[in-house]
Amino acid sequence: MKHAFSDLFDTKRPLVALSPMAGFSSVSFRGICHSLGSDYAPTELTSARSIVMNGIAKSYRFMTIDPAAEGVTAIQLFGNTPDDFAEAMKIICDDPRLAPVDIFDINMGCPVPKVVKTGAGSALMKDPVLAGKIVKKARETAESLGKVLTVKTRTGFTELTLNGPEFARVLVESGAEAVCVHGRTAKQMYTGKADWEQIRLMREAVSKSGVYFFANGDVKDGSSAKAILEATGADGLMIGRAACGNPWIFTEVKNCLSGKENDNKMPTLSEKCDMLITELEGRTREVGEKLAVTEMRSVMPQYIKGFPGAAKVKVALCRASTKMEVRQILDDCLKEENGNG
Ligand SMILES: Cc1cc2nc3c(=O)[nH]c(=O)nc-3n(C[C@H](O)[C@H](O)[C@H](O)COP(=O)(O)O)c2cc1C
């Protein structure tokens, strides 16, 4: 059974992954990103406790995987006890739909109060001993299930407690097979600039371990992808927000990192509208039309960002409640772009 990170990928080159994002990392979007160059994409965070307490039915939609479309698959869990992670992983692997998952990723970076107040997510950065116990137990369980165990974290809980390097060492010594660091503290949430120097210090602290290290935060295009790798010494990188409405970023970044001529061909409005519909159709298959359209309200405007009249179209898209309405709004937008409006 495969259970080494390097069995899953060609780790000699920089991997470029879609960073997990609650509300955005649907299985259809992850598949789209993979088709355009993303190496893999963990699901958004799911509560290990909830799986242990209630089984997987309630959480299934957030953990749906599609190995045919996604390639390597990864489910992200959050929690605050070693036993919950171990139990949740076993329950997941008992479900034939989820059993093929390749990677379990532990969330040690979520700053949202609802998660932090349970002692999970970024709160674990305040308790490296417990974090180490969680990783150790989760790694043992992952190995017994033939799965890989990775961790995603931040630089510290606040700017006054930047324990990133020490924390990264704990993760690696406890058995994390890959680590991803988002270069912000939990207190920063998503504000300010990602601190690539702190990521570099964390990378340096575990550089001898051979554990694959991802840098994350503020990568927006090919040149910032190159820059984050150079600044941090990371092996690979994850891209979050900049991929929303722009899954082509993975092609751009891959071309840039492999030194291929980047033709810099921006997708046209028509291509962007087609992709929006592809994502919407995918989400409709997942959760039905009504919920798909509602949940895509935060994503749809990202596809048309920067095009003339985007602000007006954005308002209309945010009011749409059926696929037909979305199509009509996009058709009108395209007509206007082509001067036929
Ligand atoms: C809306 C939203 C939801 C997120 N949800 C998750 C999540 O479920 N798990 C996780 O590890 N990180 C989550 N993140 C953090 C991102 O994965 C990423 O670390 C962060 O956005 C920084 O990367 P970026 O600058 O490329 O966006 C989320 C971020 C955003 C904006």
The ligand as a Gaussian input file, in Angstrom:
#p B3LYP/6-31G(d) Opt

LIG

0 1
 C      -12.893000      31.761000       2.067000
 C      -11.686000      31.018000       2.564000
 C      -11.856000      29.760000       3.116000
 C      -10.731000      29.048000       3.595000
 N      -10.909000      27.787000       4.099000
 C       -9.829000      27.053000       4.468000
 C       -9.965000      25.692000       4.860000
 O      -11.069000      25.117000       4.872000
 N       -8.836000      25.038000       5.243000
 C       -7.593000      25.627000       5.224000
 O       -6.603000      24.985000       5.568000
 N       -7.443000      26.913000       4.833000
 C       -8.515000      27.615000       4.438000
 N       -8.347000      28.893000       3.968000
 C       -6.988000      29.453000       3.848000
 C       -6.414000      29.214000       2.431000
 O       -6.256000      27.834000       2.192000
 C       -5.056000      29.910000       2.262000
 O       -4.179000      29.386000       3.236000
 C       -5.144000      31.423000       2.409000
 O       -6.237000      31.949000       1.692000
 C       -3.842000      32.096000       1.923000
 O       -3.568000      31.757000       0.587000
 P       -3.912000      32.753000      -0.649000
 O       -3.247000      34.082000      -0.361000
 O       -3.328000      32.074000      -1.853000
 O       -5.384000      32.901000      -0.698000
 C       -9.440000      29.623000       3.507000
 C       -9.291000      30.892000       2.941000
 C      -10.393000      31.587000       2.474000
 C      -10.181000      32.948000       1.862000

